[in-house]
């Protein structure tokens, strides 16, 4: 490690940044020795230090092992703030508000879908719009958009896109309270009107997977997971609407930071007191975008079920396509920890509460995981853990090293069927552009902030 890198080893999976300069608290990064050099060369540790300068921060400025450079806050960053003097920052939640993961279980094994995997992937690719700027099969009125933003997944279920029981297995039951349509800009609403029920592009995906390893039989049974089982994972967020909400409120927060005399070490940390007018308005708009994402994944789930029924000519009961869980990994929440109500930013970090599933998506062609939250996470990370692999290479760099068509052939030779709108997207999202998700998950498991339950490998992938 270079002498300029300030990470001090606490144990095999924890590294501390001492409080210096304007920092109000120390930084704590979860990582293995092998990961530290990359974290230092990426300078993402500096963003952990920067977050620690924000007023009202409580506990450590935290980062998970999938940490990499982000807008203001690092991706993989977690920071909690008290409600009396603490702040809320769009950079601490990110542009893709409530980007998250949903996992569906089935009653099926690999032999039950056999050679139908290609037909299933083709059917899903046709039925679920994907790609940059993709528009969906729904075209909502402004009133319908309002209902989506304020009611989340329950709007989709009431509209016939799923079952009432689905909401029992969604974080916040699919409705983040406090959403207010009036605080979302007309531009954001317009962007959201045609994109509900779409996958989007970038690192978003839909996968058909096979469970290849069980680590904790008790929790696997509780979550309805068995060895050799077919699962479906959906990874997407709030699309253009969420992006626009973030963009709109960064401008508001830059002004608010000046108004409230908040000294910003980095303008991308623009923020306002949590309970200020600006803070409340941003939260209400962010909650709208979060609800849009919950509804988005719910509608995609309905079309997954339709496609499986059509291709496999099986009944819903035979398929058993039930929701294991749906969890956000870019979100801000009011939560109580240690008897204190706080506001917590999770940006590229997943909620890790005891007995509740934690879903960790892999990168194209690599494994995904089901974990379970822990008491240790509640004590140490405000109930947070990693969210995925974490990039080590920009999309531009990835394009220099990979050709999308060749990558598709290579994945096909490994038994993974891939459909994408563009070869360019495949190249940008190549596994080589990311950290090893197995190592990331292993750090969280060994540090005790989440525990491994099951591992899935992809059989078929849809990319935007």
C-alpha positions as CSV (number, residue, x, y, z in Angstrom):
1,X,0.0,0.0,0.0
2,X,1.3,3.5,-0.8
3,X,2.2,5.8,2.0
4,X,-0.3,8.3,0.8
5,X,-3.2,5.9,1.3
6,X,-4.6,6.5,4.8
7,X,-6.3,3.2,5.4
8,X,-5.3,1.6,8.7
9,X,-5.9,-2.1,9.2
10,X,-8.3,-3.0,12.1
11,X,-8.6,-6.7,11.2
12,X,-8.7,-8.8,8.1
13,X,-12.0,-7.2,6.9
14,X,-12.0,-3.7,8.3
15,X,-9.9,-0.6,7.5
16,X,-10.2,2.7,9.3
17,X,-9.6,6.3,8.1
18,X,-8.5,8.4,11.1
19,X,-10.3,11.7,11.7
20,X,-8.4,14.6,10.2
21,X,-9.1,18.1,9.0
22,X,-12.8,18.9,8.8
23,X,-13.9,15.3,9.4
24,X,-16.5,14.9,12.3
25,X,-16.0,11.2,12.5
26,X,-13.7,8.4,11.3
27,X,-14.2,6.4,8.1
28,X,-14.6,2.6,8.2
29,X,-14.2,0.5,5.0
30,X,-15.0,-3.2,4.8
31,X,-12.5,-4.9,2.5
32,X,-9.9,-7.7,2.2
33,X,-6.2,-7.0,2.0
34,X,-6.4,-7.9,-1.7
35,X,-9.0,-5.2,-2.3
36,X,-7.2,-2.3,-0.6
37,X,-4.8,-1.4,-3.3
38,X,-7.6,-0.9,-5.8
39,X,-9.6,1.2,-3.3
40,X,-6.5,3.4,-2.8
41,X,-5.8,3.8,-6.5
42,X,-9.4,4.6,-7.2
43,X,-9.3,7.4,-4.5
44,X,-12.8,6.3,-3.4
45,X,-11.5,6.4,0.2
46,X,-11.2,10.2,-0.2
47,X,-15.0,10.3,-0.7
48,X,-15.5,8.4,2.5
49,X,-13.4,11.1,4.3
50,X,-15.4,13.9,2.5
51,X,-18.7,12.5,3.7
52,X,-17.4,12.5,7.2
53,X,-17.2,16.4,7.0
54,X,-21.0,16.8,6.6
55,X,-22.8,18.1,9.6
56,X,-24.7,15.8,11.9
57,X,-23.1,12.6,10.8
58,X,-23.4,9.8,13.4
59,X,-21.2,6.7,13.7
60,X,-18.6,6.1,11.1
61,X,-18.6,7.2,7.5
62,X,-19.0,3.7,6.1
63,X,-18.1,1.9,2.8
64,X,-18.8,-1.6,1.7
65,X,-16.2,-3.9,-0.2
66,X,-17.8,-3.0,-3.5
67,X,-16.8,0.6,-3.0
68,X,-15.8,2.7,-6.1
69,X,-15.8,6.3,-7.1
70,X,-19.3,7.9,-7.3
71,X,-21.0,11.3,-7.5
72,X,-20.1,13.0,-4.2
73,X,-20.6,9.9,-2.0
74,X,-18.7,6.7,-3.0
75,X,-20.8,3.9,-4.5
76,X,-20.9,1.4,-1.7
77,X,-21.2,4.3,0.8
78,X,-23.4,4.4,3.9
79,X,-23.9,7.4,6.2
80,X,-26.3,8.1,8.9
81,X,-27.3,11.6,10.2
82,X,-29.2,12.8,13.2
83,X,-32.4,14.7,12.7
84,X,-31.2,17.7,14.7
85,X,-28.6,19.3,12.5
86,X,-27.9,16.4,10.2
87,X,-28.3,16.6,6.4
88,X,-29.9,14.9,3.4
89,X,-27.9,14.8,0.2
90,X,-29.0,13.6,-3.3
91,X,-25.4,12.5,-3.9
92,X,-25.8,10.0,-1.0
93,X,-28.6,8.2,-2.7
94,X,-27.6,8.6,-6.3
95,X,-29.2,9.2,-9.7
96,X,-30.8,5.9,-10.1
97,X,-33.1,6.2,-7.0
98,X,-34.2,2.8,-5.7
99,X,-32.1,0.8,-8.2
100,X,-32.7,-2.5,-6.5
101,X,-33.1,-6.2,-6.9
102,X,-36.1,-8.6,-6.9
103,X,-35.8,-12.4,-6.8
104,X,-38.5,-14.8,-7.8
105,X,-38.4,-18.5,-6.8
106,X,-40.0,-21.3,-8.8
107,X,-40.9,-24.9,-8.3
108,X,-38.8,-25.8,-11.3
109,X,-35.4,-27.4,-11.7
110,X,-33.1,-27.1,-14.8
111,X,-34.5,-30.3,-16.3
112,X,-38.0,-28.8,-16.2
113,X,-37.0,-26.0,-18.6
114,X,-34.6,-28.0,-20.6
115,X,-34.1,-26.6,-24.1
116,X,-36.7,-24.0,-23.4
117,X,-34.2,-21.6,-21.9
118,X,-33.6,-19.9,-25.3
119,X,-37.4,-19.6,-25.9
120,X,-37.8,-18.2,-22.4
121,X,-35.1,-15.6,-22.9
122,X,-36.4,-14.7,-26.3
123,X,-39.9,-14.4,-24.9
124,X,-38.8,-12.2,-22.0
125,X,-36.8,-10.0,-24.3
126,X,-39.9,-9.4,-26.4
127,X,-42.3,-9.0,-23.5
128,X,-40.1,-6.7,-21.4
129,X,-38.8,-3.5,-23.1
130,X,-35.2,-2.8,-22.4
131,X,-32.4,-0.5,-23.6
132,X,-31.4,3.1,-23.3
133,X,-34.4,5.4,-23.2
134,X,-36.7,2.4,-23.7
135,X,-40.4,3.0,-23.5
136,X,-42.9,0.5,-22.1
137,X,-46.2,-1.0,-23.2
138,X,-48.0,1.4,-20.8
139,X,-48.7,5.0,-21.5
140,X,-50.0,6.6,-18.3
141,X,-52.0,9.7,-17.8
142,X,-50.7,12.3,-15.3
143,X,-53.2,11.1,-12.7
144,X,-52.0,7.6,-13.1
145,X,-48.3,8.7,-12.7
146,X,-49.4,10.5,-9.5
147,X,-50.9,7.3,-8.2
148,X,-47.8,5.3,-9.1
149,X,-45.5,7.8,-7.3
150,X,-47.6,7.9,-4.2
151,X,-48.7,4.2,-4.0
152,X,-45.7,2.3,-5.5
153,X,-46.1,-1.5,-5.9
154,X,-49.6,-1.5,-4.5
155,X,-50.7,0.6,-7.5
156,X,-49.3,-2.1,-9.8
157,X,-50.9,-4.9,-7.9
158,X,-54.3,-3.1,-7.8
159,X,-54.0,-2.6,-11.5
160,X,-53.7,-6.4,-12.0
161,X,-49.9,-6.7,-12.2
162,X,-49.5,-9.3,-9.4
163,X,-50.9,-10.7,-6.2
164,X,-51.6,-9.0,-2.9
165,X,-49.2,-11.4,-1.2
166,X,-46.3,-9.9,-3.3
167,X,-46.3,-6.8,-1.2
168,X,-45.5,-8.8,1.9
169,X,-42.0,-9.5,0.4
170,X,-41.0,-6.1,-0.7
171,X,-38.9,-3.6,1.4
172,X,-41.4,-1.1,3.0
173,X,-44.1,-3.4,1.5
174,X,-43.4,-1.5,-1.8
175,X,-44.5,2.0,-0.6
176,X,-42.0,4.4,0.8
177,X,-44.1,6.7,3.0
178,X,-43.9,10.5,2.6
179,X,-44.1,10.7,-1.2
180,X,-45.6,13.9,-2.5
181,X,-46.3,14.1,-6.3
182,X,-46.4,18.0,-6.0
183,X,-42.6,18.1,-5.4
184,X,-41.7,16.2,-8.6
185,X,-41.0,18.3,-11.7
186,X,-43.1,18.2,-14.9
187,X,-40.0,17.0,-16.7
188,X,-39.5,14.1,-14.3
189,X,-43.2,13.1,-14.6
190,X,-43.0,13.3,-18.4
191,X,-39.9,11.0,-18.4
192,X,-41.8,8.5,-16.2
193,X,-45.0,8.4,-18.2
194,X,-43.7,5.9,-20.8
195,X,-41.0,4.0,-19.0
196,X,-42.9,2.1,-16.4
197,X,-42.4,-1.7,-16.9
198,X,-39.0,-1.3,-18.6
199,X,-35.6,-2.7,-17.7
200,X,-33.4,0.1,-19.0
201,X,-29.7,-0.3,-19.8
202,X,-26.3,-0.2,-18.1
203,X,-25.8,-2.7,-15.4
204,X,-29.6,-3.5,-15.2
205,X,-30.6,-7.0,-16.2
206,X,-33.1,-9.8,-16.0
207,X,-31.7,-13.3,-15.4
208,X,-32.9,-16.9,-15.3
209,X,-30.6,-18.6,-12.8
210,X,-30.0,-22.0,-11.2
211,X,-29.3,-22.4,-7.5
212,X,-25.9,-24.1,-7.4
213,X,-25.0,-23.9,-3.7
214,X,-26.8,-23.8,-0.4
215,X,-24.8,-22.4,2.6
216,X,-27.6,-22.1,5.2
217,X,-30.3,-24.8,4.9
218,X,-32.5,-23.2,7.6
219,X,-32.8,-19.8,5.8
220,X,-32.9,-21.4,2.4
221,X,-36.0,-23.3,3.4
222,X,-37.5,-20.2,5.0
223,X,-37.0,-18.3,1.8
224,X,-38.3,-21.2,-0.4
225,X,-34.9,-21.9,-2.0
226,X,-33.5,-25.4,-2.9
227,X,-30.5,-26.8,-4.7
228,X,-30.9,-27.0,-8.5
229,X,-33.9,-24.6,-8.4
230,X,-34.6,-22.1,-11.2
231,X,-34.9,-18.5,-10.0
232,X,-35.4,-15.2,-11.8
233,X,-33.6,-12.0,-10.8
234,X,-34.7,-8.5,-11.8
235,X,-32.2,-5.7,-11.4
236,X,-33.5,-2.2,-12.3
237,X,-34.7,1.1,-10.8
238,X,-36.6,4.3,-11.3
239,X,-35.4,4.9,-14.9
240,X,-35.4,8.5,-16.3
241,X,-37.8,9.7,-13.6
242,X,-35.4,9.0,-10.8
243,X,-32.5,10.5,-12.7
244,X,-34.5,13.7,-13.3
245,X,-35.5,13.9,-9.6
246,X,-31.9,13.7,-8.5
247,X,-30.8,16.2,-11.1
248,X,-33.5,18.7,-10.2
249,X,-32.7,18.6,-6.5
250,X,-28.9,18.8,-6.8
251,X,-29.5,22.3,-8.0
252,X,-31.9,23.0,-5.1
253,X,-29.3,21.6,-2.6
254,X,-26.5,23.7,-3.9
255,X,-28.5,26.8,-3.1
256,X,-29.6,25.3,0.2
257,X,-26.0,24.6,1.3
258,X,-25.2,28.2,0.9
259,X,-28.4,29.3,2.6
260,X,-27.7,27.2,5.7
261,X,-24.0,27.9,5.8
262,X,-22.9,24.4,5.1
263,X,-19.3,24.3,4.1
264,X,-18.9,21.7,1.3
265,X,-15.5,20.1,0.7
266,X,-17.0,18.9,-2.6
267,X,-19.9,20.6,-4.4
268,X,-21.2,17.1,-5.3
269,X,-22.1,16.7,-1.5
270,X,-24.7,19.5,-1.9
271,X,-27.2,19.0,0.9
272,X,-29.7,20.6,3.3
273,X,-30.8,19.9,6.8
274,X,-33.0,16.8,6.9
275,X,-35.9,18.7,8.4
276,X,-35.6,21.9,6.4
277,X,-38.1,22.8,3.7
278,X,-35.6,21.8,1.0
279,X,-34.8,18.6,2.8
280,X,-38.4,17.6,3.2
281,X,-39.2,18.4,-0.4
282,X,-36.3,16.3,-1.7
283,X,-37.2,13.4,0.5
284,X,-40.8,13.5,-0.7
285,X,-39.7,13.6,-4.4
286,X,-37.1,10.8,-3.8
287,X,-39.8,8.7,-2.2
288,X,-41.9,9.2,-5.3
289,X,-39.1,7.9,-7.5
290,X,-38.5,5.0,-5.0
291,X,-42.2,4.0,-5.4
292,X,-42.0,4.2,-9.1
293,X,-39.1,1.7,-9.0
294,X,-41.1,-0.7,-6.8
295,X,-44.0,-0.5,-9.2
296,X,-41.6,-0.9,-12.2
297,X,-40.2,-4.2,-10.8
298,X,-43.7,-5.4,-9.9
299,X,-44.9,-4.9,-13.5
300,X,-41.9,-6.7,-14.9
301,X,-42.6,-9.5,-12.5
302,X,-46.1,-9.9,-13.9
303,X,-44.7,-10.1,-17.5
304,X,-42.1,-12.7,-16.3
305,X,-44.9,-14.8,-15.0
306,X,-46.9,-14.4,-18.2
307,X,-43.9,-15.4,-20.3
308,X,-43.1,-18.5,-18.3
309,X,-46.8,-19.6,-18.4
310,X,-46.9,-19.2,-22.2
311,X,-43.5,-20.8,-23.1
312,X,-43.7,-23.7,-20.6
313,X,-47.5,-24.1,-20.8
314,X,-47.7,-24.5,-17.1
315,X,-50.2,-23.2,-14.6
316,X,-49.2,-20.5,-12.0
317,X,-49.5,-23.2,-9.3
318,X,-47.1,-25.5,-11.1
319,X,-44.6,-22.8,-11.8
320,X,-44.6,-21.4,-8.2
321,X,-43.2,-18.1,-9.4
322,X,-43.3,-16.4,-6.0
323,X,-41.5,-13.4,-4.8
324,X,-38.6,-14.2,-2.4
325,X,-37.9,-10.5,-1.8
326,X,-37.4,-7.0,-3.4
327,X,-34.8,-4.7,-1.8
328,X,-33.4,-1.3,-2.7
329,X,-29.7,-0.5,-2.9
330,X,-29.9,3.3,-3.7
331,X,-32.2,4.9,-1.1
332,X,-32.5,7.2,1.9
333,X,-34.6,6.1,4.9
334,X,-35.8,7.3,8.3
335,X,-34.9,4.4,10.7
336,X,-34.5,3.9,14.4
337,X,-31.2,2.5,15.6
338,X,-30.1,2.2,19.2
339,X,-33.2,4.1,20.3
340,X,-32.3,7.1,18.1
341,X,-34.2,8.1,14.9
342,X,-31.8,8.8,12.1
343,X,-31.7,9.5,8.4
344,X,-29.6,6.9,6.6
345,X,-28.2,7.1,3.1
346,X,-27.5,3.8,1.3
347,X,-25.8,4.3,-2.0
348,X,-24.8,1.1,-3.6
349,X,-25.5,-0.6,-0.3
350,X,-28.3,-3.0,0.8
351,X,-30.4,-3.1,3.9
352,X,-29.2,-6.0,6.1
353,X,-31.7,-6.6,8.9
354,X,-31.9,-9.9,10.9
355,X,-34.0,-12.7,9.3
356,X,-34.7,-10.7,6.1
357,X,-33.2,-11.7,2.7
358,X,-30.4,-9.6,1.2
359,X,-30.0,-9.9,-2.6
360,X,-26.7,-9.4,-4.3
361,X,-26.6,-9.4,-8.1
362,X,-23.6,-10.6,-9.9
363,X,-22.3,-9.2,-13.2
364,X,-23.1,-10.7,-16.5
365,X,-21.9,-14.3,-16.5
366,X,-21.1,-14.4,-12.8
367,X,-22.8,-15.6,-9.7
368,X,-25.5,-13.9,-7.7
369,X,-26.3,-14.5,-4.0
370,X,-29.0,-14.6,-1.4
371,X,-27.7,-13.5,2.0
372,X,-29.5,-12.8,5.2
373,X,-29.2,-9.8,7.5
374,X,-27.5,-9.9,10.9
375,X,-27.6,-8.4,14.4
376,X,-23.9,-7.5,13.8
377,X,-25.0,-5.3,10.9
378,X,-27.5,-3.5,13.0
379,X,-24.7,-2.8,15.6
380,X,-22.0,-1.8,13.2
381,X,-23.4,-0.6,9.9
382,X,-26.9,0.6,10.7
383,X,-28.1,-2.6,9.1
384,X,-26.3,-2.3,5.8
385,X,-24.1,-4.6,3.6
386,X,-22.8,-4.7,0.0
387,X,-24.9,-4.4,-3.1
388,X,-23.0,-6.1,-5.9
389,X,-19.5,-6.5,-7.4
390,X,-18.6,-2.8,-7.8
391,X,-16.8,-1.5,-11.0
392,X,-13.1,-1.5,-11.3
393,X,-13.1,-0.2,-14.9
394,X,-15.0,2.6,-16.6
395,X,-17.3,1.8,-19.5
396,X,-14.9,3.5,-21.9
397,X,-12.1,1.3,-20.6
398,X,-14.3,-1.8,-20.8
399,X,-15.1,-1.0,-24.5
400,X,-11.3,-1.0,-25.3
401,X,-10.9,-4.5,-23.9
402,X,-14.0,-6.3,-25.1
403,X,-16.2,-6.8,-28.2
404,X,-19.8,-7.4,-27.3
405,X,-20.3,-10.0,-30.0
406,X,-17.3,-12.0,-28.9
407,X,-18.4,-11.8,-25.3
408,X,-21.8,-13.2,-26.2
409,X,-20.2,-16.1,-28.0
410,X,-18.0,-16.8,-25.0
411,X,-20.9,-16.7,-22.6
412,X,-22.9,-19.0,-24.9
413,X,-20.0,-21.5,-24.8
414,X,-20.3,-21.4,-21.0
415,X,-24.0,-22.3,-21.2
416,X,-25.3,-18.7,-20.8
417,X,-27.8,-17.4,-23.3
418,X,-27.6,-13.6,-23.7
419,X,-29.9,-11.2,-25.4
420,X,-29.1,-7.4,-25.6
421,X,-30.3,-4.4,-27.5
422,X,-26.7,-3.5,-28.4
423,X,-23.3,-5.2,-28.5
424,X,-21.9,-2.0,-27.0
425,X,-23.9,-2.6,-23.8
426,X,-22.5,-6.1,-23.4
427,X,-19.0,-4.9,-23.8
428,X,-19.5,-2.1,-21.3
429,X,-20.9,-4.5,-18.7
430,X,-18.3,-7.3,-19.2
431,X,-17.4,-9.2,-16.0
432,X,-13.8,-8.0,-16.3
433,X,-15.0,-4.5,-15.7
434,X,-16.1,-5.5,-12.1
435,X,-14.7,-6.8,-8.9
436,X,-15.1,-10.5,-8.2
437,X,-18.6,-10.7,-6.6
438,X,-17.6,-13.8,-4.7
439,X,-14.8,-11.9,-2.9
440,X,-17.1,-9.0,-2.1
441,X,-19.8,-11.3,-0.6
442,X,-17.1,-13.3,1.3
443,X,-15.9,-10.1,3.0
444,X,-19.4,-9.2,4.2
445,X,-20.0,-12.8,5.3
446,X,-16.7,-13.1,7.2
447,X,-17.1,-9.6,8.7
448,X,-20.6,-10.7,10.0
449,X,-22.6,-7.9,8.4
450,X,-24.6,-10.4,6.3
451,X,-24.5,-14.2,6.0
452,X,-24.5,-16.4,2.9
453,X,-27.6,-18.4,2.2
454,X,-27.5,-19.5,-1.4
455,X,-25.5,-19.0,-4.7
456,X,-27.1,-18.8,-8.1
457,X,-25.4,-19.0,-11.5
458,X,-26.9,-17.5,-14.7
459,X,-28.5,-19.6,-17.4
460,X,-29.9,-16.8,-19.5
461,X,-29.5,-13.0,-19.4
462,X,-31.3,-10.0,-20.8
463,X,-29.4,-6.7,-21.1
464,X,-30.8,-3.4,-22.3
